[in-house]
Amino acid sequence: NSLLDIFAAPFAVFSRIKDKSLSAWVPLLIMVSLSAAVTTWYFLTIDLYQFMEVSMLMSGQEASPEELNQILKAESVIRVSSAAIGSLSSLVIYIILALYFFLISLLVAENKTSYGQWLSVISWASLPSLLSLLSIGVSYALIVPEFSLIQALDKTSISALLGLTWEDKYFNVLSTATIGALWSYALYGIGFKVLTQCKPVTAVIVALVPVTIQFGLMSL
């Protein structure tokens, strides 16, 4: 029921986590496995020459065809390492976010909460990000063999809704602002409120800090 409740009745899900009757394993396995599947599919099949060329241009670098061909001599290594990094990045983010909320809860919560409970909050609250994975998977299946950056495949992002391309200044930043991501951050705040019994304003501020840091660093 929690798989449905996190979308329709999130307070019930977080109450179960507070009562220690719900763990992080189910949503964690769903998110990590699907993220790994989509990311691996993309990096093992994409036109790597175009990917490297566009990625370097986005970072302000220019490479000649000879330099790109030299880099692509390690094509298999680049593909596998990119897929591995992309697959594990979501898990690392969840671990860091859970640690952040756990540490803040030590200052706010009247009753002690465990790190495992916060990992459960983050894991369950991150399920709306499935919208992005679904969008990327469907978009990539439809555009092959055309080239597209993986962040441009998510049609639920603000950059996609505004019609931005990789050449636009804030493309990378707005590509991470997806419907699922914003939904998840709202759920993080609700989860923090339920587990700590803090004031709503406190929960909003705590939930906004990581997203503010994320977008701030990307803008720089």
N, CA and C of each residue as an Amber inpcrd file, in Angstrom:
protein
   660
   0.8160000  -1.2160000   0.0000000   0.0000000   0.0000000   0.0000000
   0.8430000   1.2560000   0.0000000   2.0160000   1.1860000   0.5850000
   2.8640000   2.3760000   0.6820000   3.3060000   2.8740000  -0.6870000
   3.4230000   1.9910000  -1.6730000   3.8100000   2.3970000  -3.0200000
   2.7600000   3.3140000  -3.6370000   1.5210000   3.1360000  -3.2580000
   0.4500000   4.0190000  -3.7110000   0.2790000   5.2050000  -2.7670000
   0.4220000   4.9390000  -1.4770000   0.2030000   5.9900000  -0.4820000
   1.2050000   7.1300000  -0.5790000   2.4360000   6.8290000  -1.0380000
   3.4390000   7.8950000  -1.1100000   3.0040000   8.9770000  -2.1020000
   2.1370000   8.6170000  -3.0580000   1.6120000   9.5830000  -4.0100000
   0.2830000  10.1750000  -3.5500000  -0.5400000   9.3470000  -2.8990000
  -1.8870000   9.7940000  -2.5270000  -2.0260000  10.1830000  -1.0580000
  -1.2730000   9.5130000  -0.1870000  -1.3930000   9.7800000   1.2520000
  -0.0180000   9.6730000   1.9080000   0.8970000  10.6050000   1.5890000
   2.2730000  10.5080000   2.0860000   2.3960000  10.5530000   3.6030000
   1.4740000  11.2520000   4.2870000   1.5400000  11.3140000   5.7440000
   1.4560000   9.9160000   6.3560000   0.6610000   9.0370000   5.7280000
   0.5210000   7.6620000   6.2240000   1.8340000   6.9070000   6.0950000
   2.5340000   7.1170000   4.9980000   3.8140000   6.4380000   4.7720000
   4.8430000   6.8930000   5.8040000   4.9360000   8.1910000   6.0170000
   5.9190000   8.7090000   6.9610000   5.5690000   8.3430000   8.4050000
   4.2890000   8.1750000   8.6810000   3.8830000   7.7110000  10.0190000
   4.3440000   6.2850000  10.2480000   4.3020000   5.4570000   9.2020000
   4.7840000   4.0800000   9.3190000   6.2940000   4.0600000   9.5310000
   6.9770000   4.9660000   8.8550000   8.4310000   5.0590000   9.0480000
   8.7320000   5.5130000  10.4770000   7.9610000   6.4550000  10.9670000
   8.1550000   6.9300000  12.3330000   7.9380000   5.8070000  13.3450000
   6.9590000   4.9320000  13.0580000   6.6710000   3.7950000  13.9360000
   7.6060000   2.6210000  13.6960000   8.5500000   2.8000000  12.7750000
   9.5460000   1.7770000  12.4360000   8.9200000   0.5030000  11.8730000
   7.8150000   0.6720000  11.1490000   7.1600000  -0.4750000  10.5300000
   7.3670000  -0.5090000   9.0200000   8.2150000   0.4110000   8.5080000
   8.4540000   0.4890000   7.0760000   9.9240000   0.7960000   6.8340000
  10.5850000  -0.0390000   6.0100000  12.0190000   0.1410000   5.7560000
  12.2560000   0.7830000   4.4000000  13.5160000   1.0000000   4.0880000
  13.8900000   1.6920000   2.8470000  14.1140000   0.7520000   1.6770000
  14.1420000  -0.5510000   1.9160000  14.6480000  -1.4730000   0.8990000
  13.8290000  -1.5160000  -0.3850000  12.5130000  -1.5430000  -0.2900000
  11.6950000  -1.6570000  -1.5050000  11.8810000  -0.4600000  -2.4320000
  11.6490000   0.7780000  -1.9680000  11.8480000   1.9150000  -2.8890000
  13.2960000   2.0900000  -3.3120000  14.2290000   1.7640000  -2.4190000
  15.6480000   1.9110000  -2.7480000  16.0240000   0.9750000  -3.8920000
  15.5700000  -0.2580000  -3.8240000  15.8540000  -1.2220000  -4.8900000
  15.1820000  -0.8190000  -6.1960000  13.9640000  -0.3070000  -6.1050000
  13.2440000   0.1190000  -7.3060000  13.9750000   1.2700000  -7.9880000
  14.3190000   2.3030000  -7.2140000  14.9320000   3.4870000  -7.7860000
  16.3320000   3.2090000  -8.3240000  17.1380000   2.4920000  -7.5450000
  18.5230000   2.2380000  -7.9620000  18.5620000   1.3110000  -9.1760000
  17.7430000   0.2660000  -9.1790000  17.7640000  -0.6880000 -10.2890000
  17.2540000  -0.0630000 -11.5840000  16.1690000   0.7100000 -11.5050000
  15.6420000   1.3480000 -12.7090000  16.5690000   2.4460000 -13.2110000
  17.1590000   3.1920000 -12.2810000  18.1230000   4.2190000 -12.6700000
  19.3290000   3.5920000 -13.3490000  19.7970000   2.4780000 -12.8050000
  20.9320000   1.7760000 -13.4030000  20.5810000   1.2470000 -14.7840000
  19.3760000   0.7230000 -14.9310000  18.9560000   0.1620000 -16.2160000
  18.8960000   1.2350000 -17.2960000  18.2630000   2.3700000 -16.9910000
  18.1190000   3.4470000 -17.9730000  19.4740000   4.0650000 -18.3100000
  20.2880000   4.3090000 -17.2810000  21.6000000   4.9320000 -17.4940000
  22.5230000   4.0200000 -18.2950000  22.5420000   2.7460000 -17.9500000
  23.3890000   1.7910000 -18.6680000  22.9640000   1.6650000 -20.1170000
  21.6710000   1.5680000 -20.3500000  21.1380000   1.5020000 -21.7170000
  21.5960000   2.7120000 -22.5220000  21.5210000   3.8870000 -21.9370000
  21.8930000   5.1140000 -22.6410000  23.3810000   5.1190000 -22.9930000
  24.2400000   4.9080000 -22.0080000  25.6770000   5.0610000 -22.2430000
  26.2750000   3.9240000 -23.0720000  25.6420000   2.7750000 -23.1020000
  26.1650000   1.6760000 -23.9150000  25.7160000   1.7560000 -25.3720000
  24.7440000   2.6280000 -25.6640000  24.2150000   2.6740000 -27.0320000
  24.3180000   4.0430000 -27.6870000  24.6230000   5.0950000 -26.9190000
  24.6600000   6.4450000 -27.4740000  25.8590000   6.6220000 -28.4080000
  25.7370000   7.5560000 -29.3440000  26.8610000   7.9350000 -30.2030000
  27.8660000   8.6670000 -29.3160000  28.9110000   7.9830000 -28.9140000
  29.8390000   8.5300000 -27.9290000  30.6360000   9.7130000 -28.4680000
  30.9020000   9.7060000 -29.7560000  31.6470000  10.8270000 -30.3650000
  30.8670000  12.1260000 -30.1830000  29.5760000  12.0950000 -30.5330000
  28.7380000  13.2870000 -30.3810000  28.5770000  13.6590000 -28.9160000
  28.4540000  12.6490000 -28.0590000  28.2940000  12.9050000 -26.6250000
  29.5100000  13.6400000 -26.0700000  30.7020000  13.1640000 -26.4060000
  31.9180000  13.8000000 -25.9160000  32.0720000  15.2060000 -26.4920000
  31.7540000  15.3570000 -27.7600000  31.8840000  16.6580000 -28.4170000
  30.9720000  17.6940000 -27.7470000  29.6970000  17.3370000 -27.5560000
  28.7410000  18.2660000 -26.9390000  29.0960000  18.5220000 -25.4810000
  29.5150000  17.4840000 -24.7680000  29.8740000  17.6430000 -23.3570000
  31.0420000  18.6100000 -23.1920000  32.0180000  18.5240000 -24.0750000
  33.1690000  19.4220000 -24.0050000  32.7820000  20.8530000 -24.3580000
  31.8970000  21.0100000 -25.3290000  31.4420000  22.3470000 -25.7050000
  30.6550000  22.9850000 -24.5600000  29.8620000  22.1760000 -23.8590000
  29.0810000  22.6940000 -22.7350000  29.9820000  23.1450000 -21.5910000
  31.1340000  22.5150000 -21.4630000  32.0720000  22.8870000 -20.4040000
  33.0260000  24.0020000 -20.8360000  32.8140000  24.5340000 -22.0450000
  33.6350000  25.6370000 -22.5240000  34.9190000  25.2120000 -23.1950000
  35.0280000  23.9320000 -23.5460000  36.2350000  23.4270000 -24.1970000
  35.9180000  23.0570000 -25.6370000  36.9400000  23.1170000 -26.4590000
  36.8060000  22.7070000 -27.8490000  37.8660000  21.6540000 -28.1500000
  37.4550000  20.6320000 -28.8500000  38.3870000  19.5520000 -29.1970000
  38.3020000  19.2840000 -30.6910000  39.4560000  19.0940000 -31.3030000
  39.4910000  18.7920000 -32.7280000  39.0690000  17.3350000 -32.9330000
  38.6760000  16.9790000 -34.1520000  38.3260000  15.5820000 -34.4390000
  39.4480000  14.6100000 -34.0700000  40.6970000  15.0430000 -34.2740000
  41.8280000  14.1830000 -33.9390000  41.8870000  13.9240000 -32.4250000
  41.6510000  14.9790000 -31.6470000  41.6840000  14.8300000 -30.1840000
  40.5480000  13.9410000 -29.7020000  39.3650000  14.1030000 -30.2940000
  38.2280000  13.2730000 -29.9040000  38.4710000  11.8040000 -30.2600000
  39.0410000  11.5780000 -31.4320000  39.3530000  10.2040000 -31.8290000
  40.3720000   9.5800000 -30.8920000  41.3110000  10.3960000 -30.4170000
  42.3120000   9.9050000 -29.4670000  41.6460000   9.5210000 -28.1500000
  40.7220000  10.3680000 -27.6820000  39.9880000  10.0830000 -26.4400000
  39.1630000   8.8080000 -26.5820000  38.5440000   8.6340000 -27.7400000
  37.6330000   7.5120000 -27.9510000  38.3470000   6.1790000 -28.1720000
  39.6650000   6.2000000 -28.1120000  40.3830000   4.9250000 -28.1430000
  40.0730000   4.1210000 -26.8810000  39.6630000   4.8340000 -25.8280000
  39.2500000   4.1760000 -24.5840000  37.7210000   4.1570000 -24.4980000
  37.0750000   3.9520000 -25.6480000  35.6140000   4.0330000 -25.7160000
  34.9250000   3.0960000 -24.7340000  35.3540000   1.8490000 -24.6890000
  34.6940000   0.8750000 -23.8100000  34.8080000   1.2810000 -22.3440000
  35.9870000   1.8170000 -21.9760000  36.1920000   2.2660000 -20.5930000
  35.2780000   3.4400000 -20.2720000  35.1610000   4.3840000 -21.2140000
  34.3170000   5.5660000 -21.0190000  32.8610000   5.1580000 -20.8730000
  32.4190000   4.2340000 -21.7230000  31.0190000   3.8020000 -21.6710000
  30.7010000   3.1140000 -20.3360000  31.5470000   2.1840000 -19.9490000
  31.2870000   1.4120000 -18.7280000  31.3850000   2.2960000 -17.4840000
  32.4030000   3.1540000 -17.4310000  32.5720000   4.0190000 -16.2630000
  31.4400000   5.0350000 -16.1620000  31.0090000   5.5830000 -17.2980000
  29.8920000   6.5350000 -17.2910000  28.6080000   5.8650000 -16.8320000
  28.3810000   4.6460000 -17.2990000  27.1850000   3.9040000 -16.8950000
  27.2280000   3.5860000 -15.3980000  28.4080000   3.2100000 -14.9060000
  28.5520000   2.8700000 -13.4900000  28.3400000   4.0950000 -12.6020000
  28.9410000   5.2150000 -13.0010000  28.7860000   6.4520000 -12.2240000
  27.3360000   6.8990000 -12.2180000  26.6970000   6.8530000 -13.3870000
  25.2970000   7.2430000 -13.4760000  24.3910000   6.3410000 -12.6720000
  24.7270000   5.0540000 -12.6220000  23.9120000   4.0890000 -11.8920000
  24.0210000   4.2770000 -10.3870000  25.2260000   4.6110000  -9.9040000
  25.4590000   4.7200000  -8.4650000  25.1850000   6.1150000  -7.9160000
  25.0750000   7.1010000  -8.8060000  24.9100000   8.4810000  -8.3440000
  23.6470000   8.6750000  -7.5160000  22.5540000   8.0370000  -7.9260000
  21.2990000   8.1950000  -7.1830000  21.4290000   7.6290000  -5.7780000
  22.0980000   6.4870000  -5.6410000  22.2870000   5.8770000  -4.3210000
  23.1330000   6.7880000  -3.4270000  24.1960000   7.3510000  -3.9820000
  25.0620000   8.2500000  -3.2130000  24.2840000   9.4850000  -2.7560000
  23.4490000  10.0280000  -3.6470000  22.6460000  11.1980000  -3.3020000
  21.6820000  10.8820000  -2.1660000  21.0410000   9.7090000  -2.2290000
  20.1010000   9.3170000  -1.1710000  20.8180000   9.1880000   0.1750000
  22.0100000   8.6100000   0.1620000  22.7780000   8.4260000   1.3980000
  23.1520000   9.7790000   2.0120000  23.5840000  10.7160000   1.1550000
  23.9710000  12.0440000   1.6400000  22.7650000  12.8130000   2.1670000
  21.6460000  12.7490000   1.4400000  20.4380000  13.4430000   1.8840000
  19.9420000  12.8880000   3.2170000  19.9780000  11.5710000   3.3510000
  19.5420000  10.9450000   4.6020000  20.4240000  11.3910000   5.7620000
  21.7270000  11.5060000   5.5070000  22.6490000  11.9640000   6.5440000
  22.3460000  13.4090000   6.9290000  22.0550000  14.2370000   5.9380000
  21.7240000  15.6450000   6.2060000  20.4910000  15.7570000   7.1020000
  19.4150000  15.0640000   6.7390000  18.1860000  15.1430000   7.5310000
  18.3700000  14.5210000   8.9210000  19.1760000  13.4740000   8.9980000
  19.4470000  12.8450000  10.2970000  20.1620000  13.8230000  11.2290000
  21.1760000  14.5110000  10.7100000  21.9370000  15.4510000  11.5380000
  21.0830000  16.6460000  11.9770000  20.2580000  17.1480000  11.0640000
  19.3770000  18.2590000  11.4220000  18.3430000  17.8150000  12.4450000
  17.8790000  16.5900000  12.3240000  16.8670000  16.0860000  13.2610000
  17.3970000  16.0120000  14.6860000  18.6990000  15.8450000  14.8350000
  19.2870000  15.8060000  16.1740000  19.1200000  17.1420000  16.8920000
  18.9850000  18.2160000  16.1180000  18.8300000  19.5420000  16.6940000
  17.3690000  19.9260000  16.8970000  16.4820000  19.2640000  16.1610000
  15.0750000  19.6860000  16.1340000  14.1320000  18.7060000  16.8240000
  14.3380000  17.4130000  16.5910000  13.3740000  16.4110000  17.0550000
  13.3990000  16.2530000  18.5700000  12.2130000  16.1030000  19.1470000
  12.1110000  15.8480000  20.5860000  12.5010000  14.4060000  20.8910000
  12.0810000  13.5000000  20.0270000  12.4200000  12.0890000  20.1900000
  13.4970000  11.7010000  19.1820000  14.3780000  10.8330000  19.5610000
  15.4810000  10.4210000  18.6960000  14.9640000   9.6270000  17.5000000
  15.5650000   9.8950000  16.3620000  15.2800000   9.1330000  15.1480000
  16.5940000   8.5710000  14.6310000  16.5210000   7.4410000  13.9700000
  17.7310000   6.7710000  13.4980000  18.0470000   7.1650000  12.0550000
  19.2950000   6.9170000  11.6630000  19.6910000   7.1830000  10.2790000
  18.8760000   6.3150000   9.3270000  18.5900000   5.0840000   9.7370000
  17.8010000   4.1910000   8.8890000  16.4160000   4.7420000   8.5980000
  15.8120000   5.3980000   9.5650000  14.4990000   6.0070000   9.3410000
  14.5790000   7.1260000   8.3050000  15.6470000   7.8940000   8.3620000
  15.7980000   8.9870000   7.3910000  16.1240000   8.4590000   6.0030000
  16.8490000   7.3530000   5.9330000  17.0770000   6.7380000   4.6300000
  15.7600000   6.2350000   4.0550000  14.8850000   5.7610000   4.9180000
  13.5510000   5.3380000   4.4810000  12.7440000   6.5230000   3.9730000
  12.8120000   7.6470000   4.6890000  12.1000000   8.8500000   4.2560000
  12.5680000   9.2780000   2.8690000  13.8760000   9.3380000   2.6870000
  14.4350000   9.7780000   1.4080000  14.0780000   8.7880000   0.2970000
  14.1750000   7.5070000   0.5860000  13.9080000   6.4790000  -0.4280000
  12.4560000   6.5140000  -0.8870000  11.5360000   6.5640000   0.0670000
  10.1120000   6.5910000  -0.2850000   9.7400000   7.9130000  -0.9410000
  10.2730000   9.0160000  -0.4250000   9.9380000  10.3290000  -0.9670000
  10.5300000  10.5520000  -2.3580000  11.5110000   9.7570000  -2.7470000
  12.1460000   9.9060000  -4.0600000  11.4120000   9.1690000  -5.1710000
  10.3920000   8.4130000  -4.8370000   9.6730000   7.6350000  -5.8480000
   9.0410000   8.4790000  -6.9590000   8.6160000   9.7330000  -6.7060000
   8.1110000  10.5360000  -7.8380000   9.1340000  10.7420000  -8.9520000
  10.4190000  10.5310000  -8.6380000  11.4540000  10.6470000  -9.6700000
  11.3340000   9.5600000 -10.7330000  10.4820000   8.5780000 -10.4680000
  10.2050000   7.5660000 -11.4870000   9.6220000   8.2060000 -12.7450000
   8.9630000   9.3490000 -12.5790000   8.4140000  10.0670000 -13.7320000
   9.5340000  10.4580000 -14.7010000  10.6630000  10.8800000 -14.1490000
  11.8040000  11.2670000 -14.9820000  12.4070000  10.0610000 -15.6880000
  12.5690000   8.9570000 -14.9430000  13.1270000   7.7430000 -15.5500000
  12.2350000   7.2350000 -16.6670000  10.9300000   7.2850000 -16.4530000
   9.9790000   6.8530000 -17.4750000  10.0690000   7.7580000 -18.6990000
  10.1480000   9.0660000 -18.4690000  10.2360000  10.0190000 -19.5680000
  11.5200000   9.8220000 -20.3690000  12.6340000   9.6250000 -19.6690000
  13.9210000   9.4140000 -20.3500000  13.8790000   8.1420000 -21.1860000
  13.3580000   7.0610000 -20.5990000  13.3020000   5.7860000 -21.3080000
  12.4460000   5.8510000 -22.5620000  11.2650000   6.4420000 -22.4500000
  10.3570000   6.5560000 -23.6040000  10.9520000   7.4780000 -24.6620000
  11.4880000   8.6150000 -24.2290000  12.0680000   9.5710000 -25.1810000
  13.2460000   8.9680000 -25.9310000  14.0910000   8.2370000 -25.2030000
  15.2700000   7.6480000 -25.8440000  14.8620000   6.5650000 -26.8390000
  13.8380000   5.8120000 -26.4990000  13.3590000   4.7690000 -27.4160000
  12.8050000   5.3870000 -28.7020000  12.2520000   6.5900000 -28.5910000
  11.6330000   7.2290000 -29.7510000  12.6220000   7.9900000 -30.6220000
  13.7140000   8.5100000 -30.0340000  14.6190000   9.3530000 -30.8190000
  15.7540000   8.5720000 -31.4780000  16.0210000   7.3450000 -31.0290000
  17.1010000   6.5420000 -31.6260000  16.8250000   6.3800000 -33.1160000
  17.7970000   6.5860000 -34.0480000  19.2220000   6.7290000 -33.7720000
  19.6990000   8.1790000 -33.6590000  18.7910000   9.1470000 -33.5010000
  19.2130000  10.5280000 -33.3340000  19.9310000  10.7120000 -32.0000000
  20.7990000  11.7250000 -31.9320000  21.5510000  11.9740000 -30.7060000
  20.8220000  12.9570000 -29.8070000  20.8870000  12.7170000 -28.5040000
  20.3350000  13.6530000 -27.5310000  21.0220000  13.4190000 -26.1990000
  21.3250000  14.4960000 -25.4780000  21.8850000  14.3560000 -24.1390000
  20.8430000  13.7230000 -23.2250000  21.3110000  12.9620000 -22.2330000
  20.3800000  12.2460000 -21.3740000  19.4870000  13.2110000 -20.6000000
  20.0210000  14.3680000 -20.1870000  19.1990000  15.3200000 -19.4440000
  18.1480000  15.9800000 -20.3250000  18.3850000  15.9890000 -21.6370000
  17.4080000  16.5710000 -22.5550000  16.2640000  15.6070000 -22.8470000
  16.4450000  14.3440000 -22.5000000  15.4160000  13.3390000 -22.7640000
  14.2630000  13.3990000 -21.7620000  14.5010000  14.0420000 -20.6160000
  13.4600000  14.1450000 -19.5940000  12.5240000  15.2980000 -19.9520000
  11.3550000  14.9720000 -20.4430000  10.4060000  15.9900000 -20.8880000
   9.6000000  16.5810000 -19.7340000   9.8990000  16.1440000 -18.5010000
   9.2130000  16.7000000 -17.3470000  10.0300000  17.7960000 -16.6680000
  11.1620000  18.1520000 -17.2520000  12.0200000  19.1860000 -16.6540000
  11.5800000  20.5770000 -17.0990000  11.9780000  21.5810000 -16.3340000
  11.6460000  22.9640000 -16.6780000  12.3200000  23.3660000 -17.9880000
  13.5530000  22.8860000 -18.1970000  14.2570000  23.2260000 -19.4390000
  13.5100000  22.6920000 -20.6560000  12.9470000  21.4830000 -20.5360000
  12.1730000  20.9120000 -21.6490000  10.8780000  21.6840000 -21.8570000
  10.2310000  22.0590000 -20.7660000   8.9800000  22.8030000 -20.8650000
   9.2010000  24.1880000 -21.4760000  10.4040000  24.7610000 -21.2510000
  10.7370000  26.0720000 -21.8130000  11.3480000  25.9620000 -23.2110000
  11.6090000  24.7210000 -23.6470000  12.1790000  24.5120000 -24.9710000
  13.6530000  24.8560000 -25.0680000  14.3820000  24.7610000 -23.9600000
  15.8060000  25.0810000 -23.9710000  16.6230000  23.9540000 -24.5880000
  17.7760000  24.2890000 -25.1380000  18.7120000  23.3040000 -25.6700000
  20.0120000  23.3870000 -24.8800000  20.9390000  22.4700000 -25.1700000
  22.1950000  22.4310000 -24.4260000  23.0230000  23.7050000 -24.6220000
  22.7190000  24.4720000 -25.6540000  23.4630000  25.7040000 -25.9150000
  23.0000000  26.8540000 -25.0120000  21.8310000  26.7160000 -24.3910000
  21.3200000  27.7720000 -23.5180000  22.0410000  27.7720000 -22.1760000
  22.1750000  28.9430000 -21.5850000  23.0040000  29.1440000 -20.4000000
  22.5700000  28.2900000 -19.2120000  21.2850000  28.2550000 -18.9320000
  20.8090000  27.5700000 -17.7360000  20.1980000  26.1930000 -18.0350000
  20.6100000  25.6090000 -19.1520000  20.0660000  24.3090000 -19.5400000
  20.3220000  23.2430000 -18.4770000  21.5820000  23.1280000 -18.0190000
  21.9280000  22.0890000 -17.0450000  21.1770000  22.2640000 -15.7360000
  21.0890000  23.5030000 -15.2620000  20.4220000  23.7640000 -13.9900000
  18.9420000  23.4270000 -14.0760000  18.2880000  23.9260000 -15.1050000
  16.8480000  23.7260000 -15.2390000  16.4920000  22.3070000 -15.6680000
  17.4730000  21.5620000 -16.1790000  17.2260000  20.1670000 -16.5340000
  17.0530000  19.3020000 -15.2890000  17.6580000  19.7280000 -14.1830000
  17.5220000  18.9660000 -12.9300000  16.2550000  19.3420000 -12.1730000
  15.6340000  20.4590000 -12.5650000  14.3800000  20.8790000 -11.9260000
  13.2190000  20.2010000 -12.6370000  12.9610000  18.9610000 -12.2750000
  11.9040000  18.1840000 -12.8980000  10.6820000  18.1180000 -11.9940000
   9.5680000  17.7090000 -12.5560000   8.3410000  17.5640000 -11.7650000
   8.5660000  16.5740000 -10.6270000   9.2080000  15.4530000 -10.9410000
   9.4620000  14.4360000  -9.9250000  10.3860000  14.9190000  -8.8310000
  11.4450000  15.6560000  -9.2110000  12.4100000  16.1510000  -8.2270000
  11.7620000  17.1570000  -7.2810000  10.9990000  18.0960000  -7.8290000
  10.3280000  19.0960000  -6.9970000   9.2920000  18.4460000  -6.0850000
   8.5970000  17.4540000  -6.6050000   7.6290000  16.6920000  -5.8150000
   8.3440000  15.9990000  -4.6590000   9.4900000  15.4060000  -4.9570000
  10.2450000  14.6900000  -3.9220000  10.7130000  15.6330000  -2.8190000
  11.1880000  16.8230000  -3.1910000  11.6440000  17.7690000  -2.1790000
  10.4930000  18.2100000  -1.2800000   9.3020000  18.3220000  -1.8500000
   8.1280000  18.6370000  -1.0310000   7.8490000  17.4950000  -0.0450000
   8.0170000  16.2680000  -0.5190000   7.8110000  15.1040000   0.3500000
   8.8860000  15.0090000   1.4300000  10.1070000  15.4220000   1.1150000
  11.1640000  15.4420000   2.1410000  10.7410000  16.3390000   3.3060000
  10.1690000  17.5000000   2.9590000   9.7210000  18.4200000   3.9900000
   8.5970000  17.8350000   4.8290000   7.6560000  17.1580000   4.1590000
   6.5520000  16.5140000   4.8830000   7.0890000  15.4140000   5.7940000
   8.0110000  14.6290000   5.2770000   8.6030000  13.5600000   6.0760000
   9.3280000  14.1010000   7.2950000  10.0430000  15.2050000   7.0990000
  10.7540000  15.8200000   8.2230000   9.7670000  16.3110000   9.2760000
   8.6630000  16.8850000   8.8280000   7.6370000  17.3810000   9.7490000
   7.0330000  16.2330000  10.5570000   6.7410000  15.1250000   9.8990000
   6.1010000  13.9960000  10.5770000   7.0400000  13.3560000  11.5950000
   8.2960000  13.1490000  11.2340000   9.2190000  12.4450000  12.1250000
   9.6980000  13.3110000  13.2830000   9.8260000  14.6080000  13.0730000
  10.3730000  15.4670000  14.1290000   9.2950000  16.2270000  14.8920000
   8.0810000  16.2990000  14.3170000   7.0040000  17.0840000  14.9240000
   7.3770000  18.5520000  15.0760000   8.1840000  19.0520000  14.1450000
   8.6010000  20.4510000  14.1810000   7.5200000  21.3380000  13.5750000
   7.7550000  22.6360000  13.5950000   6.8260000  23.5740000  12.9870000
   6.9160000  23.4740000  11.4600000   5.7980000  23.7180000  10.7640000
   5.8130000  23.6410000   9.2930000   6.8810000  24.5260000   8.6540000
   7.0830000  25.7220000   9.2150000   8.0840000  26.6380000   8.6590000
   9.4800000  26.0250000   8.7440000   9.7610000  25.3700000   9.8610000
  11.0650000  24.7210000  10.0430000  11.2590000  23.6270000   9.0060000
  10.2180000  22.8290000   8.7820000  10.3000000  21.7440000   7.8070000
  10.5510000  22.2780000   6.3990000   9.8940000  23.3820000   6.0610000
  10.0770000  23.9830000   4.7350000  11.5160000  24.4630000   4.5590000
  12.0380000  25.1430000   5.5700000  13.4110000  25.6600000   5.4930000
  14.4140000  24.5180000   5.3650000  14.2390000  23.4790000   6.1930000
  15.1560000  22.3300000   6.1640000  15.1320000  21.6510000   4.7960000
  13.9510000  21.5240000   4.2040000  13.8300000  20.8670000   2.9010000
  14.3930000  21.7150000   1.7770000  14.3680000  23.0550000   1.9410000
  14.8470000  23.9460000   0.8820000  16.3660000  24.0700000   0.8440000
  17.0340000  23.8080000   1.9610000  18.4870000  23.9800000   2.0180000
  19.2230000  23.1290000   0.9770000  18.9930000  21.7980000   0.9120000
  19.7480000  21.0050000  -0.0700000  19.4640000  21.3790000  -1.5140000
  18.2010000  21.6960000  -1.8260000  17.8820000  22.0520000  -3.2150000
  18.4820000  23.4040000  -3.5700000  18.5510000  24.3170000  -2.5980000
  19.1770000  25.6160000  -2.8330000  20.6740000  25.4550000  -3.0850000
  21.3130000  24.6000000  -2.2990000  22.7330000  24.3340000  -2.4880000
  22.9870000  23.6910000  -3.8430000  22.1400000  22.7350000  -4.2040000
  22.2900000  22.0420000  -5.4890000  22.2240000  23.0090000  -6.6620000
  21.1730000  23.8110000  -6.7090000  21.0000000  24.7360000  -7.8310000
  22.0330000  25.8580000  -7.7930000  22.4400000  26.2480000  -6.5730000
  23.4530000  27.2740000  -6.4560000  24.7900000  26.8350000  -7.0040000
  25.2080000  25.6240000  -6.6750000  26.4800000  25.0990000  -7.1600000
  26.4520000  24.8900000  -8.6680000  25.3180000  24.4160000  -9.1840000
  25.2070000  24.1870000 -10.6280000  25.2350000  25.5030000 -11.3990000
  24.6530000  26.5420000 -10.7960000  24.6420000  27.8490000 -11.4600000
  26.0530000  28.4160000 -11.5580000  26.8880000  28.1200000 -10.5450000
  28.2650000  28.5990000 -10.5790000  29.0740000  27.8800000 -11.6400000
